[in-house]
Amino acid sequence: MAQENSFEITRLETFVLRVPASPPVRTSFGVMHDRPALLVRVTGKEGVQGWGEVWCNFPAVGAEHRARLLDTCIKPLLLGQAWDSPAACFDALGARLRILAIQSGEPGPLAQAVAGVDTAIWDMVARRARQPLWRHLGGQPTIRVYTSGINPDQPERIAEAKAREGYTAFKLKVGFGDQRDEDNVRTLRQAMGAGATLMVDANQAWTPAQSADMTQRLAAYDLAWLEEPLPADTPWPVWRTLAEQSSIPIAGGENLRGPEAFVAAMEEGGMAVIQPDLGKWGGFSGCLPVARDVLARGRTFCPHWLGGGIGLTASLHLKAAIGGAGYVEVDSNPNMLRDWLLPPDFAVKDGEVTLSGEAGLGVTPDLERLRPYIVAAHGG
Protein backbone atom coordinates (compact mmCIF):
# COMPACT_ATOMS: atom_id res chain seq x y z
CA MET A 1 0.00 0.00 0.00
CA ALA A 2 2.95 2.34 0.54
CA GLN A 3 3.48 3.07 -3.15
CA GLU A 4 -0.20 3.53 -3.93
CA ASN A 5 -0.39 6.05 -1.05
CA SER A 6 2.42 8.24 -2.42
CA PHE A 7 1.30 11.61 -3.75
CA GLU A 8 2.10 15.20 -4.66
CA ILE A 9 -0.26 18.10 -3.93
CA THR A 10 -0.46 20.88 -6.53
CA ARG A 11 -3.26 22.96 -5.00
CA LEU A 12 -4.76 23.62 -1.56
CA GLU A 13 -7.99 25.60 -1.09
CA THR A 14 -9.89 26.63 2.03
CA PHE A 15 -13.58 27.48 2.44
CA VAL A 16 -14.97 29.16 5.56
CA LEU A 17 -18.73 28.67 5.96
CA ARG A 18 -21.25 29.80 8.57
CA VAL A 19 -24.95 29.11 9.09
CA PRO A 20 -27.22 30.33 11.91
CA ALA A 21 -27.57 28.09 14.95
CA SER A 22 -31.23 27.89 15.87
CA PRO A 23 -31.46 27.14 18.69
CA PRO A 24 -27.96 28.13 19.87
CA VAL A 25 -25.73 25.27 21.01
CA ARG A 26 -25.04 25.52 24.74
CA THR A 27 -22.08 24.10 26.64
CA SER A 28 -20.88 24.69 30.18
CA PHE A 29 -18.23 27.12 28.87
CA GLY A 30 -19.97 28.97 26.06
CA VAL A 31 -22.75 29.29 23.51
CA MET A 32 -22.48 28.84 19.74
CA HIS A 33 -24.74 31.35 17.99
CA ASP A 34 -23.77 30.07 14.55
CA ARG A 35 -22.36 26.86 13.14
CA PRO A 36 -19.02 27.27 11.37
CA ALA A 37 -17.12 24.89 9.11
CA LEU A 38 -13.66 25.16 7.60
CA LEU A 39 -13.31 22.87 4.60
CA VAL A 40 -10.01 22.01 2.93
CA ARG A 41 -9.71 20.81 -0.67
CA VAL A 42 -6.47 19.38 -1.99
CA THR A 43 -5.70 18.55 -5.62
CA GLY A 44 -3.08 15.97 -6.50
CA LYS A 45 -0.71 15.91 -9.46
CA GLU A 46 -3.06 13.55 -11.31
CA GLY A 47 -5.99 15.95 -10.83
CA VAL A 48 -7.77 13.89 -8.17
CA GLN A 49 -9.18 15.95 -5.32
CA GLY A 50 -9.83 15.26 -1.65
CA TRP A 51 -11.76 17.01 1.12
CA GLY A 52 -11.12 17.51 4.83
CA GLU A 53 -12.53 19.58 7.67
CA VAL A 54 -10.78 21.52 10.43
CA TRP A 55 -12.28 21.83 13.93
CA CYS A 56 -13.18 25.51 14.42
CA ASN A 57 -16.08 25.84 16.88
CA PHE A 58 -14.37 28.21 19.32
CA PRO A 59 -13.64 31.09 19.52
CA ALA A 60 -16.20 32.75 17.22
CA VAL A 61 -13.45 33.83 14.78
CA GLY A 62 -11.78 30.42 14.85
CA ALA A 63 -12.64 29.32 11.31
CA GLU A 64 -11.22 32.43 9.65
CA HIS A 65 -8.09 32.30 11.77
CA ARG A 66 -7.36 28.65 11.03
CA ALA A 67 -7.96 29.25 7.31
CA ARG A 68 -5.24 31.91 7.38
CA LEU A 69 -2.89 29.51 9.15
CA LEU A 70 -3.50 26.99 6.38
CA ASP A 71 -2.91 29.55 3.65
CA THR A 72 0.19 31.16 5.12
CA CYS A 73 1.92 28.51 7.22
CA ILE A 74 0.99 25.09 5.86
CA LYS A 75 0.43 25.53 2.14
CA PRO A 76 4.06 26.61 1.45
CA LEU A 77 5.33 23.47 3.21
CA LEU A 78 2.97 21.16 1.36
CA LEU A 79 2.78 22.13 -2.30
CA GLY A 80 5.13 20.84 -4.96
CA GLN A 81 6.75 18.07 -2.93
CA ALA A 82 6.50 14.33 -3.42
CA TRP A 83 5.43 12.41 -0.33
CA ASP A 84 5.69 8.67 0.25
CA SER A 85 2.45 8.54 2.25
CA PRO A 86 -0.04 10.74 4.10
CA ALA A 87 1.57 9.69 7.39
CA ALA A 88 5.01 10.81 6.17
CA CYS A 89 3.53 14.17 5.22
CA PHE A 90 1.75 14.48 8.58
CA ASP A 91 4.97 13.78 10.48
CA ALA A 92 6.98 16.20 8.35
CA LEU A 93 4.47 19.02 8.77
CA GLY A 94 4.44 18.48 12.52
CA ALA A 95 8.22 18.64 12.68
CA ARG A 96 8.43 21.73 10.49
CA LEU A 97 5.75 23.57 12.50
CA ARG A 98 6.92 22.55 15.96
CA ILE A 99 8.97 25.66 16.76
CA LEU A 100 6.40 27.99 15.19
CA ALA A 101 3.75 26.41 17.41
CA ILE A 102 5.86 27.14 20.49
CA GLN A 103 6.82 30.66 19.43
CA SER A 104 3.28 31.65 18.44
CA GLY A 105 1.61 29.96 21.40
CA GLU A 106 -0.75 28.25 18.95
CA PRO A 107 0.02 24.53 18.96
CA GLY A 108 -3.71 23.74 18.97
CA PRO A 109 -4.82 25.79 15.94
CA LEU A 110 -1.80 24.66 13.90
CA ALA A 111 -2.48 21.02 14.80
CA GLN A 112 -6.11 21.46 13.78
CA ALA A 113 -5.11 22.91 10.42
CA VAL A 114 -2.72 20.02 9.75
CA ALA A 115 -5.41 17.53 10.78
CA GLY A 116 -7.85 18.86 8.18
CA VAL A 117 -5.20 18.65 5.48
CA ASP A 118 -4.37 15.07 6.46
CA THR A 119 -8.02 14.04 6.15
CA ALA A 120 -8.23 15.65 2.71
CA ILE A 121 -5.10 13.82 1.57
CA TRP A 122 -6.44 10.45 2.72
CA ASP A 123 -9.71 11.16 0.90
CA MET A 124 -7.75 11.99 -2.26
CA VAL A 125 -5.57 8.86 -2.01
CA ALA A 126 -8.58 6.58 -1.59
CA ARG A 127 -10.45 8.28 -4.46
CA ARG A 128 -7.42 7.77 -6.68
CA ALA A 129 -7.44 4.07 -5.70
CA ARG A 130 -11.20 4.00 -6.47
CA GLN A 131 -11.96 2.60 -3.03
CA PRO A 132 -14.01 3.87 -0.11
CA LEU A 133 -11.60 5.01 2.56
CA TRP A 134 -12.90 2.50 5.11
CA ARG A 135 -12.01 -0.34 2.71
CA HIS A 136 -8.69 1.26 1.71
CA LEU A 137 -7.78 1.13 5.39
CA GLY A 138 -8.91 -2.48 5.79
CA GLY A 139 -12.14 -1.92 7.71
CA GLN A 140 -15.82 -2.87 7.65
CA PRO A 141 -18.60 -0.41 6.74
CA THR A 142 -21.07 -0.66 9.64
CA ILE A 143 -20.61 1.55 12.73
CA ARG A 144 -22.64 2.18 15.86
CA VAL A 145 -23.51 5.83 16.48
CA TYR A 146 -24.95 7.93 19.28
CA THR A 147 -26.67 11.30 19.24
CA SER A 148 -24.97 14.00 21.30
CA GLY A 149 -25.18 17.65 22.25
CA ILE A 150 -28.55 17.21 23.95
CA ASN A 151 -29.09 20.52 25.73
CA PRO A 152 -30.44 20.85 29.29
CA ASP A 153 -33.84 22.28 28.36
CA GLN A 154 -36.36 19.42 28.16
CA PRO A 155 -33.76 16.94 26.90
CA GLU A 156 -36.28 14.12 26.66
CA ARG A 157 -38.00 15.82 23.73
CA ILE A 158 -34.81 15.85 21.66
CA ALA A 159 -33.97 12.28 22.64
CA GLU A 160 -37.43 11.03 21.73
CA ALA A 161 -37.22 12.73 18.34
CA LYS A 162 -33.82 11.17 17.71
CA ALA A 163 -35.10 7.76 18.73
CA ARG A 164 -37.69 8.07 15.98
CA GLU A 165 -34.80 8.68 13.54
CA GLY A 166 -33.20 5.37 14.54
CA TYR A 167 -30.86 6.26 17.40
CA THR A 168 -30.60 4.01 20.45
CA ALA A 169 -27.81 5.85 22.34
CA PHE A 170 -28.04 9.42 23.68
CA LYS A 171 -25.55 11.84 25.30
CA LEU A 172 -26.77 14.65 27.55
CA LYS A 173 -24.84 17.82 28.30
CA VAL A 174 -24.41 18.46 32.02
CA GLY A 175 -22.56 21.11 34.01
CA PHE A 176 -25.53 23.43 34.52
CA GLY A 177 -26.01 22.90 38.28
CA ASP A 178 -25.78 19.62 40.16
CA GLN A 179 -29.47 19.23 40.96
CA ARG A 180 -30.56 20.25 37.48
CA ASP A 181 -28.07 17.81 35.96
CA GLU A 182 -29.32 14.92 38.07
CA ASP A 183 -32.94 15.78 37.38
CA ASN A 184 -32.23 15.82 33.64
CA VAL A 185 -30.46 12.46 33.76
CA ARG A 186 -33.37 10.95 35.69
CA THR A 187 -35.90 12.41 33.26
CA LEU A 188 -33.95 11.13 30.28
CA ARG A 189 -33.64 7.62 31.71
CA GLN A 190 -37.35 7.50 32.50
CA ALA A 191 -38.27 8.74 29.04
CA MET A 192 -35.94 6.47 27.05
CA GLY A 193 -36.31 3.33 29.14
CA ALA A 194 -33.89 0.86 30.66
CA GLY A 195 -32.74 -0.46 27.28
CA ALA A 196 -31.41 2.85 25.96
CA THR A 197 -27.72 3.70 26.18
CA LEU A 198 -27.15 7.01 27.98
CA MET A 199 -23.96 9.03 28.39
CA VAL A 200 -23.28 12.46 29.92
CA ASP A 201 -20.74 15.15 29.01
CA ALA A 202 -19.71 17.80 31.56
CA ASN A 203 -17.44 19.74 29.12
CA GLN A 204 -14.74 20.15 31.80
CA ALA A 205 -17.16 21.93 34.15
CA TRP A 206 -16.54 20.27 37.53
CA THR A 207 -13.94 20.34 40.30
CA PRO A 208 -12.47 17.05 41.55
CA ALA A 209 -14.71 17.09 44.63
CA GLN A 210 -17.79 17.90 42.56
CA SER A 211 -16.90 15.18 40.05
CA ALA A 212 -16.58 12.60 42.81
CA ASP A 213 -19.94 13.64 44.25
CA MET A 214 -21.69 13.58 40.87
CA THR A 215 -20.39 10.13 39.98
CA GLN A 216 -22.07 8.91 43.17
CA ARG A 217 -25.31 10.76 42.42
CA LEU A 218 -25.48 9.57 38.81
CA ALA A 219 -24.45 5.97 39.47
CA ALA A 220 -28.05 4.80 39.75
CA TYR A 221 -28.86 5.74 36.13
CA ASP A 222 -26.70 3.13 34.37
CA LEU A 223 -24.57 5.53 32.30
CA ALA A 224 -22.20 4.22 29.63
CA TRP A 225 -19.71 6.96 30.45
CA LEU A 226 -19.08 10.34 32.07
CA GLU A 227 -17.19 12.57 29.65
CA GLU A 228 -14.68 15.28 30.60
CA PRO A 229 -15.89 15.91 34.16
CA LEU A 230 -12.57 17.69 34.87
CA PRO A 231 -10.59 20.29 32.94
CA ALA A 232 -8.47 18.43 30.39
CA ASP A 233 -5.24 19.80 31.89
CA THR A 234 -5.99 18.38 35.36
CA PRO A 235 -2.99 16.26 36.51
CA TRP A 236 -3.35 12.60 35.63
CA PRO A 237 -3.23 11.34 39.24
CA VAL A 238 -6.42 13.33 39.93
CA TRP A 239 -8.09 11.69 36.94
CA ARG A 240 -6.99 8.25 38.14
CA THR A 241 -8.37 8.84 41.64
CA LEU A 242 -11.73 9.79 40.15
CA ALA A 243 -11.70 6.81 37.77
CA GLU A 244 -10.93 4.39 40.60
CA GLN A 245 -13.72 5.78 42.77
CA SER A 246 -16.34 5.98 40.02
CA SER A 247 -18.63 3.15 38.99
CA ILE A 248 -19.25 5.10 35.74
CA PRO A 249 -16.50 4.74 33.09
CA ILE A 250 -14.60 8.00 32.57
CA ALA A 251 -14.24 9.30 29.00
CA GLY A 252 -12.17 12.01 27.34
CA GLY A 253 -9.63 12.80 24.67
CA GLU A 254 -11.06 15.48 22.38
CA ASN A 255 -8.67 18.02 23.92
CA LEU A 256 -5.55 15.86 23.84
CA ARG A 257 -2.78 16.05 21.23
CA GLY A 258 -0.12 13.48 20.46
CA PRO A 259 0.12 9.73 21.11
CA GLU A 260 1.94 10.24 24.41
CA ALA A 261 -1.01 12.18 25.82
CA PHE A 262 -3.43 9.38 24.96
CA VAL A 263 -1.17 6.77 26.54
CA ALA A 264 -0.99 8.91 29.68
CA ALA A 265 -4.78 9.30 29.73
CA MET A 266 -5.18 5.53 29.79
CA GLU A 267 -2.23 4.41 31.89
CA GLU A 268 -1.80 7.34 34.30
CA GLY A 269 -5.32 8.75 34.21
CA GLY A 270 -7.34 5.57 34.12
CA MET A 271 -9.65 6.66 31.28
CA ALA A 272 -11.80 3.87 29.90
CA VAL A 273 -13.25 5.58 26.80
CA ILE A 274 -10.84 7.44 24.50
CA GLN A 275 -12.25 10.10 22.17
CA PRO A 276 -9.76 11.79 19.85
CA ASP A 277 -11.18 14.39 17.46
CA LEU A 278 -9.60 13.92 14.03
CA GLY A 279 -10.28 17.57 13.15
CA LYS A 280 -8.55 18.84 16.30
CA TRP A 281 -5.46 16.67 16.14
CA GLY A 282 -4.09 13.93 13.97
CA GLY A 283 -6.48 13.43 11.09
CA PHE A 284 -6.26 9.80 10.01
CA SER A 285 -2.47 9.60 10.19
CA GLY A 286 -2.38 10.50 13.88
CA CYS A 287 -5.63 8.90 15.04
CA LEU A 288 -5.28 5.48 13.39
CA PRO A 289 -2.26 4.39 15.49
CA VAL A 290 -3.80 5.91 18.62
CA ALA A 291 -7.02 3.97 17.99
CA ARG A 292 -5.13 0.71 17.50
CA ASP A 293 -3.27 1.31 20.76
CA VAL A 294 -6.56 2.03 22.55
CA LEU A 295 -7.95 -1.34 21.49
CA ALA A 296 -4.70 -3.12 22.32
CA ARG A 297 -4.92 -1.74 25.88
CA GLY A 298 -8.48 -2.99 26.27
CA ARG A 299 -10.13 0.43 26.21
CA THR A 300 -12.99 1.72 24.07
CA PHE A 301 -12.37 3.98 21.05
CA CYS A 302 -15.12 6.51 20.24
CA PRO A 303 -14.19 9.36 17.86
CA HIS A 304 -15.39 12.80 18.94
CA TRP A 305 -16.99 15.17 16.44
CA LEU A 306 -19.24 18.24 16.68
CA GLY A 307 -18.97 20.08 13.37
CA GLY A 308 -19.85 19.77 9.70
CA GLY A 309 -20.58 16.75 7.56
CA ILE A 310 -17.10 16.20 6.11
CA GLY A 311 -15.59 15.75 9.56
CA LEU A 312 -18.46 13.53 10.66
CA THR A 313 -18.11 11.34 7.59
CA ALA A 314 -14.36 11.12 8.18
CA SER A 315 -15.00 10.10 11.81
CA LEU A 316 -17.30 7.32 10.59
CA HIS A 317 -14.61 6.04 8.21
CA LEU A 318 -12.03 6.23 11.00
CA LYS A 319 -14.15 4.09 13.30
CA ALA A 320 -15.02 1.73 10.45
CA ALA A 321 -11.32 1.27 9.72
CA ILE A 322 -10.57 0.35 13.36
CA GLY A 323 -13.60 -1.67 14.41
CA GLY A 324 -14.12 -2.76 17.99
CA ALA A 325 -16.73 -1.69 20.50
CA GLY A 326 -17.77 1.94 20.70
CA TYR A 327 -19.64 4.63 18.84
CA VAL A 328 -19.25 7.67 16.59
CA GLU A 329 -20.81 10.91 17.78
CA VAL A 330 -23.58 12.57 15.73
CA ASP A 331 -24.68 16.00 16.95
CA SER A 332 -28.40 16.25 17.73
CA ASN A 333 -28.61 19.99 17.04
CA PRO A 334 -29.76 21.36 13.68
CA ASN A 335 -26.83 22.12 11.37
CA MET A 336 -27.17 22.55 7.61
CA LEU A 337 -23.40 22.26 7.21
CA ARG A 338 -23.61 18.78 8.67
CA ASP A 339 -26.66 17.63 6.73
CA TRP A 340 -25.58 19.04 3.35
CA LEU A 341 -22.09 17.57 3.64
CA LEU A 342 -23.04 14.02 4.55
CA PRO A 343 -23.21 11.17 2.01
CA PRO A 344 -26.63 11.20 0.32
CA ASP A 345 -27.44 7.73 1.65
CA PHE A 346 -26.61 8.54 5.30
CA ALA A 347 -29.21 6.91 7.54
CA VAL A 348 -29.37 5.56 11.07
CA LYS A 349 -31.07 2.19 11.53
CA ASP A 350 -31.24 0.48 14.91
CA GLY A 351 -28.41 2.68 16.17
CA GLU A 352 -26.06 1.91 13.26
CA VAL A 353 -24.82 3.55 10.07
CA THR A 354 -23.51 1.61 7.08
CA LEU A 355 -21.10 3.43 4.79
CA SER A 356 -21.38 3.15 1.02
CA GLY A 357 -18.88 1.84 -1.49
CA GLU A 358 -18.28 5.29 -3.01
CA ALA A 359 -14.61 6.20 -3.42
CA GLY A 360 -12.85 8.16 -0.68
CA LEU A 361 -15.16 9.63 1.92
CA GLY A 362 -18.02 9.46 -0.58
CA VAL A 363 -18.81 13.18 -0.30
CA THR A 364 -18.16 15.99 -2.80
CA PRO A 365 -19.49 19.33 -1.49
CA ASP A 366 -21.93 21.18 -3.73
CA LEU A 367 -20.22 24.57 -3.69
CA GLU A 368 -23.07 26.24 -5.59
CA ARG A 369 -25.54 25.21 -2.91
CA LEU A 370 -23.10 26.32 -0.21
CA ARG A 371 -22.14 29.62 -1.84
CA PRO A 372 -24.57 31.81 0.19
CA TYR A 373 -22.86 30.57 3.36
CA ILE A 374 -19.22 30.90 2.24
CA VAL A 375 -17.75 33.88 4.09
CA ALA A 376 -14.17 33.42 2.86
CA ALA A 377 -12.48 31.22 0.29
CA HIS A 378 -8.83 31.01 -0.69
CA GLY A 379 -7.19 28.89 -3.36
CA GLY A 380 -3.80 28.30 -4.85
C-alpha positions in Angstrom: 0.0 0.0 0.0 3.0 2.3 0.5 3.5 3.1 -3.2 -0.2 3.5 -3.9 -0.4 6.0 -1.1 2.4 8.2 -2.4 1.3 11.6 -3.7 2.1 15.2 -4.7 -0.3 18.1 -3.9 -0.5 20.9 -6.5 -3.3 23.0 -5.0 -4.8 23.6 -1.6 -8.0 25.6 -1.1 -9.9 26.6 2.0 -13.6 27.5 2.4 -15.0 29.2 5.6 -18.7 28.7 6.0 -21.3 29.8 8.6 -24.9 29.1 9.1 -27.2 30.3 11.9 -27.6 28.1 15.0 -31.2 27.9 15.9 -31.5 27.1 18.7 -28.0 28.1 19.9 -25.7 25.3 21.0 -25.0 25.5 24.7 -22.1 24.1 26.6 -20.9 24.7 30.2 -18.2 27.1 28.9 -20.0 29.0 26.1 -22.7 29.3 23.5 -22.5 28.8 19.7 -24.7 31.4 18.0 -23.8 30.1 14.5 -22.4 26.9 13.1 -19.0 27.3 11.4 -17.1 24.9 9.1 -13.7 25.2 7.6 -13.3 22.9 4.6 -10.0 22.0 2.9 -9.7 20.8 -0.7 -6.5 19.4 -2.0 -5.7 18.6 -5.6 -3.1 16.0 -6.5 -0.7 15.9 -9.5 -3.1 13.5 -11.3 -6.0 16.0 -10.8 -7.8 13.9 -8.2 -9.2 16.0 -5.3 -9.8 15.3 -1.6 -11.8 17.0 1.1 -11.1 17.5 4.8 -12.5 19.6 7.7 -10.8 21.5 10.4 -12.3 21.8 13.9 -13.2 25.5 14.4 -16.1 25.8 16.9 -14.4 28.2 19.3 -13.6 31.1 19.5 -16.2 32.7 17.2 -13.5 33.8 14.8 -11.8 30.4 14.9 -12.6 29.3 11.3 -11.2 32.4 9.6 -8.1 32.3 11.8 -7.4 28.7 11.0 -8.0 29.3 7.3 -5.2 31.9 7.4 -2.9 29.5 9.2 -3.5 27.0 6.4 -2.9 29.5 3.6 0.2 31.2 5.1 1.9 28.5 7.2 1.0 25.1 5.9 0.4 25.5 2.1 4.1 26.6 1.4 5.3 23.5 3.2 3.0 21.2 1.4 2.8 22.1 -2.3 5.1 20.8 -5.0 6.8 18.1 -2.9 6.5 14.3 -3.4 5.4 12.4 -0.3 5.7 8.7 0.2 2.4 8.5 2.2 0.0 10.7 4.1 1.6 9.7 7.4 5.0 10.8 6.2 3.5 14.2 5.2 1.8 14.5 8.6 5.0 13.8 10.5 7.0 16.2 8.3 4.5 19.0 8.8 4.4 18.5 12.5 8.2 18.6 12.7 8.4 21.7 10.5 5.8 23.6 12.5 6.9 22.6 16.0 9.0 25.7 16.8 6.4 28.0 15.2 3.8 26.4 17.4 5.9 27.1 20.5 6.8 30.7 19.4 3.3 31.7 18.4 1.6 30.0 21.4 -0.8 28.3 18.9 0.0 24.5 19.0 -3.7 23.7 19.0 -4.8 25.8 15.9 -1.8 24.7 13.9 -2.5 21.0 14.8 -6.1 21.5 13.8 -5.1 22.9 10.4 -2.7 20.0 9.8 -5.4 17.5 10.8 -7.9 18.9 8.2 -5.2 18.6 5.5 -4.4 15.1 6.5 -8.0 14.0 6.1 -8.2 15.6 2.7 -5.1 13.8 1.6 -6.4 10.4 2.7 -9.7 11.2 0.9 -7.7 12.0 -2.3 -5.6 8.9 -2.0 -8.6 6.6 -1.6 -10.4 8.3 -4.5 -7.4 7.8 -6.7 -7.4 4.1 -5.7 -11.2 4.0 -6.5 -12.0 2.6 -3.0 -14.0 3.9 -0.1 -11.6 5.0 2.6 -12.9 2.5 5.1 -12.0 -0.3 2.7 -8.7 1.3 1.7 -7.8 1.1 5.4 -8.9 -2.5 5.8 -12.1 -1.9 7.7 -15.8 -2.9 7.6 -18.6 -0.4 6.7 -21.1 -0.7 9.6 -20.6 1.6 12.7 -22.6 2.2 15.9 -23.5 5.8 16.5 -24.9 7.9 19.3 -26.7 11.3 19.2 -25.0 14.0 21.3 -25.2 17.7 22.2 -28.6 17.2 24.0 -29.1 20.5 25.7 -30.4 20.8 29.3 -33.8 22.3 28.4 -36.4 19.4 28.2 -33.8 16.9 26.9 -36.3 14.1 26.7 -38.0 15.8 23.7 -34.8 15.9 21.7 -34.0 12.3 22.6 -37.4 11.0 21.7 -37.2 12.7 18.3 -33.8 11.2 17.7 -35.1 7.8 18.7 -37.7 8.1 16.0 -34.8 8.7 13.5 -33.2 5.4 14.5 -30.9 6.3 17.4 -30.6 4.0 20.5 -27.8 5.9 22.3 -28.0 9.4 23.7 -25.6 11.8 25.3 -26.8 14.6 27.5 -24.8 17.8 28.3 -24.4 18.5 32.0 -22.6 21.1 34.0 -25.5 23.4 34.5 -26.0 22.9 38.3 -25.8 19.6 40.2 -29.5 19.2 41.0 -30.6 20.2 37.5 -28.1 17.8 36.0 -29.3 14.9 38.1 -32.9 15.8 37.4 -32.2 15.8 33.6 -30.5 12.5 33.8 -33.4 10.9 35.7 -35.9 12.4 33.3 -34.0 11.1 30.3 -33.6 7.6 31.7 -37.3 7.5 32.5 -38.3 8.7 29.0 -35.9 6.5 27.1 -36.3 3.3 29.1 -33.9 0.9 30.7 -32.7 -0.5 27.3 -31.4 2.9 26.0 -27.7 3.7 26.2 -27.1 7.0 28.0 -24.0 9.0 28.4 -23.3 12.5 29.9 -20.7 15.1 29.0 -19.7 17.8 31.6 -17.4 19.7 29.1 -14.7 20.2 31.8 -17.2 21.9 34.2 -16.5 20.3 37.5 -13.9 20.3 40.3 -12.5 17.0 41.5 -14.7 17.1 44.6 -17.8 17.9 42.6 -16.9 15.2 40.1 -16.6 12.6 42.8 -19.9 13.6 44.3 -21.7 13.6 40.9 -20.4 10.1 40.0 -22.1 8.9 43.2 -25.3 10.8 42.4 -25.5 9.6 38.8 -24.4 6.0 39.5 -28.1 4.8 39.7 -28.9 5.7 36.1 -26.7 3.1 34.4 -24.6 5.5 32.3 -22.2 4.2 29.6 -19.7 7.0 30.4 -19.1 10.3 32.1 -17.2 12.6 29.7 -14.7 15.3 30.6 -15.9 15.9 34.2 -12.6 17.7 34.9 -10.6 20.3 32.9 -8.5 18.4 30.4 -5.2 19.8 31.9 -6.0 18.4 35.4 -3.0 16.3 36.5 -3.4 12.6 35.6 -3.2 11.3 39.2 -6.4 13.3 39.9 -8.1 11.7 36.9 -7.0 8.3 38.1 -8.4 8.8 41.6 -11.7 9.8 40.1 -11.7 6.8 37.8 -10.9 4.4 40.6 -13.7 5.8 42.8 -16.3 6.0 40.0 -18.6 3.1 39.0 -19.3 5.1 35.7 -16.5 4.7 33.1 -14.6 8.0 32.6 -14.2 9.3 29.0 -12.2 12.0 27.3 -9.6 12.8 24.7 -11.1 15.5 22.4 -8.7 18.0 23.9 -5.6 15.9 23.8 -2.8 16.1 21.2 -0.1 13.5 20.5 0.1 9.7 21.1 1.9 10.2 24.4 -1.0 12.2 25.8 -3.4 9.4 25.0 -1.2 6.8 26.5 -1.0 8.9 29.7 -4.8 9.3 29.7 -5.2 5.5 29.8 -2.2 4.4 31.9 -1.8 7.3 34.3 -5.3 8.8 34.2 -7.3 5.6 34.1 -9.6 6.7 31.3 -11.8 3.9 29.9 -13.3 5.6 26.8 -10.8 7.4 24.5 -12.3 10.1 22.2 -9.8 11.8 19.8 -11.2 14.4 17.5 -9.6 13.9 14.0 -10.3 17.6 13.2 -8.5 18.8 16.3 -5.5 16.7 16.1 -4.1 13.9 14.0 -6.5 13.4 11.1 -6.3 9.8 10.0 -2.5 9.6 10.2 -2.4 10.5 13.9 -5.6 8.9 15.0 -5.3 5.5 13.4 -2.3 4.4 15.5 -3.8 5.9 18.6 -7.0 4.0 18.0 -5.1 0.7 17.5 -3.3 1.3 20.8 -6.6 2.0 22.6 -7.9 -1.3 21.5 -4.7 -3.1 22.3 -4.9 -1.7 25.9 -8.5 -3.0 26.3 -10.1 0.4 26.2 -13.0 1.7 24.1 -12.4 4.0 21.1 -15.1 6.5 20.2 -14.2 9.4 17.9 -15.4 12.8 18.9 -17.0 15.2 16.4 -19.2 18.2 16.7 -19.0 20.1 13.4 -19.8 19.8 9.7 -20.6 16.8 7.6 -17.1 16.2 6.1 -15.6 15.7 9.6 -18.5 13.5 10.7 -18.1 11.3 7.6 -14.4 11.1 8.2 -15.0 10.1 11.8 -17.3 7.3 10.6 -14.6 6.0 8.2 -12.0 6.2 11.0 -14.1 4.1 13.3 -15.0 1.7 10.5 -11.3 1.3 9.7 -10.6 0.3 13.4 -13.6 -1.7 14.4 -14.1 -2.8 18.0 -16.7 -1.7 20.5 -17.8 1.9 20.7 -19.6 4.6 18.8 -19.2 7.7 16.6 -20.8 10.9 17.8 -23.6 12.6 15.7 -24.7 16.0 17.0 -28.4 16.3 17.7 -28.6 20.0 17.0 -29.8 21.4 13.7 -26.8 22.1 11.4 -27.2 22.5 7.6 -23.4 22.3 7.2 -23.6 18.8 8.7 -26.7 17.6 6.7 -25.6 19.0 3.4 -22.1 17.6 3.6 -23.0 14.0 4.6 -23.2 11.2 2.0 -26.6 11.2 0.3 -27.4 7.7 1.7 -26.6 8.5 5.3 -29.2 6.9 7.5 -29.4 5.6 11.1 -31.1 2.2 11.5 -31.2 0.5 14.9 -28.4 2.7 16.2 -26.1 1.9 13.3 -24.8 3.6 10.1 -23.5 1.6 7.1 -21.1 3.4 4.8 -21.4 3.2 1.0 -18.9 1.8 -1.5 -18.3 5.3 -3.0 -14.6 6.2 -3.4 -12.8 8.2 -0.7 -15.2 9.6 1.9 -18.0 9.5 -0.6 -18.8 13.2 -0.3 -18.2 16.0 -2.8 -19.5 19.3 -1.5 -21.9 21.2 -3.7 -20.2 24.6 -3.7 -23.1 26.2 -5.6 -25.5 25.2 -2.9 -23.1 26.3 -0.2 -22.1 29.6 -1.8 -24.6 31.8 0.2 -22.9 30.6 3.4 -19.2 30.9 2.2 -17.8 33.9 4.1 -14.2 33.4 2.9 -12.5 31.2 0.3 -8.8 31.0 -0.7 -7.2 28.9 -3.4 -3.8 28.3 -4.9 
